Amino acid sequence: MAGSQLFKRDLFSAEALAELCDFPALFERLNPDWVEEALAATGKATMRRRRLPSESIVWLLIGMALARHESIARIASNLDLVIEDVNARPTVAKSSLSKARNRLGPEPLKWLFEKTAAEWAETRARTDAWRGLALFGVDGTSVRVPDSEANFEAFGTQRAGERGETAFPLVRAVTIVALRSHLILAGTFSGHATGELTLANELWSMIPDDSLTIIDRNFANPKTLLPIGIGGKNRYWLTRARSNIKWEVVKKLGNKDVLVEIKVGSKARKENPELPESFTCRAIAYNFKGKESSWLLTSLVDTKAFPRKELIALYHERWEHELAYDEIKTDMLMRENTLRSTSPERVAQEIWGILLAYNLVRYQMTIVAQHAEVNPVRVSFTAVLHQLVGEWRAFGFTTPGAIPKHYLRLRKDLAIWILPERRSDREYPRAVKIKMSNYARKRPQRGNDAK
């Protein structure tokens, strides 16, 4: 099929491209009423005239996530966030930005992320459903924060074997992602000492009904799996079995497909009295590219409604979650994995801003995908992000006479936004690519390591 036919570029008018590509249009995706509602609901609405009102700081946090290479002061200037005052300086001091961020706190960003996520991620997951079930993934990650005393006390560090603790405090996060669009539905985070399973338990109630959640085998234990279905309707799960899990075969469902019973330990039932003494699920054996046989476990036990081969193929979509984290860390944060904020409150504020900004870009990409008639994961996150930020930086320098030529170029560039079909024959084994340095850390050891 010819490129012009595939991407249907002729359907894009200059106005449509302006809507899809411009940074100001990106901000319009975020309903201004939601911003006002977030500030009112969290008690952070600006009650008196300020040069930096609360709504401006919301946009600042989003800009900080999208323009990682820019200073916070420059972002505030580029976004024109400061209210003009004839008796004041045309610019705002860096200390004023910090004070304004402290006044705002993290709560409005959290409220706004949760509002937009519920609106965008679930709706898109329904559009991309598999056999009537919205597809989600749950997985964890970690991110470094500046090595201030406050961050160290709030988040802690990770043990690094004989080398002691890591050089930077670490935040551990777990999110729910709509796998076929990468839109983040929900998230939570805490200090690194808090385990992923503990954080995941805070999210199960946020999984919508009529859904299938695909999770890593790190989560494959009864006290984690069973709460997914508790309190909801048709909330199913799919995971890879751990090597040490034991079960008894109840019934043979087909070739390499059995119904099994797994006992729930007394410790898990003590922690959660809602858990039963045992539960039944489906176990599917499969070989992937000639490797050792593995087992998938799922609560989808109807073999006709949910065929074995489709479930095996579906499990590998779990890696879309890893790609979403890669887009945030590699493309948005530009591998500068240490955040900007030196206090726990501002760290939380910055993280919610990053999640909100990521969803804004991803939501924009679903619109591009709809016009191009491809799946959202076929749209290049890097290309769209660079285009949006580039338009933002150049927005004030475009003369009216250059606009028609400008959008004609965008029409021609549309093809580079669309990625080729995924090739299932490729494989990338995990490996350590960067060796830890043999040099001692600059900062002294803390706690037990210092003794």
Secondary structure, DSSP 8 states (H G I E B T S, - for coil): --HHHHHTGGG--HHHHHHHH-HHHHHHTS-HHHHHHHHHHTT----S--SS-HHHHHHHHHHHHH-TTS-HHHHHHHTT-S---TTS-SS--HHHHHHHHHHH-SHHHHHHHHHHHHHHHHHHHHHT-BTTBEEEEEEEEEEE----HHHHHHH---B-GGG-B-SS-EEEEEEEEETTT--EEEEEEEETTS-HHHHHHTTGGGS-SSEEEEE-GGG-SHHHHHHHHTTSSSEEEEEE--TT---EEEEEEETTEEEEEEE--HHHHHH-TTS-SEEEEEEEEE-STT---EEEEES---TTTS-HHHHHHHHGGGHHHHHHHHIIIIIISTT--B-S-SSHHHHHHHHHHHHHHHHHHHHHHHHHHHHHTS-GGGB-HHHHHHHHHHHHHHGGG--GGGHHHHHHHHHHHHHHHB-----TT--------S---SS--SS---GGGG-
